[in-house]
């Protein structure tokens, strides 16, 4: 299991859209199990990816917890 985080100047909605495309349909093809305004949970391939986004004053915090998709989670944060 891996838990990593990053900061970005992108808005919460931009990060959520990018996460959906990167991990879900059109990307890795993981199944979106649940979502909310600032949280996405994907499952597949024997693992999961959980993305949590919190918008601050000048930066947006992005936290990703994953099992079996560690390499891809790191790649996603680099894209931001």
N, C-alpha and C positions, 0 to 999 in steps of 0.2 A: 504494500500500500504506500502511496505517496500523497503528501499534502504540500502543495506549492501555491505561491501567491505572487501577484504583480500589481503594479499601478499603471494606469493609462489615462490619457486625456479624453478618451472616448466616453460617451454617455452610457448609462445602464442599458438602454434599449439597443444601442449599437453593439455592445458586448454580447448581449443576449442573442441578437440576430446572428452575429459571427459564430457564437458557440453552437447555435442550432444548425447552421450550415456546416460547420467543421465536423461536429460529432454525429449529427443526424443525417437525414436525407441529403444527398448531394455531396456528402463527405464520407465519413467512416461507416455510415449506415447503421449506427447504434439506434436502438429503440428508445424514444423519449417516453420515460415511465411517468414522470410528473414534472409540472412546471408551475411557477408563480411569477409574480412581478419581477423578482430579482434572483430566482433560483431555477436551475434545470437539473434533472437527474436522468441520465442515460444508462441503459444496460445492454449487454450483449457480449458475445465472445468469452463468456465465463467471468466477466468483470463488470465494472461500472465506472461512470464519471459523474461527479457531482460538482456543479459550477454555482458559486454564490457571488453576487455582484452587489457592492455597496458604494453608492455615489457620495463623494465628499464635496468639500468646498471647491477644491482646485483639481482633484484627482479622483478617479474611480478605482476602488480596490476590487481585485478579482482573485478569488480563492478557488482552487481546484483540488478536489480529493479524488483519487482514482485507485483502482486495482486492475491490473492487467493492461492498462492503457497509459502507463507512465510516460513513455517516449512521446506519445501523441499529445498528452497534456502539456508537456514542456514545449512542444512545437506550437500549440495553440497560444500559449502565453507569449511566445516570440512574435507571433503574427500581430498581436495587439500593439 
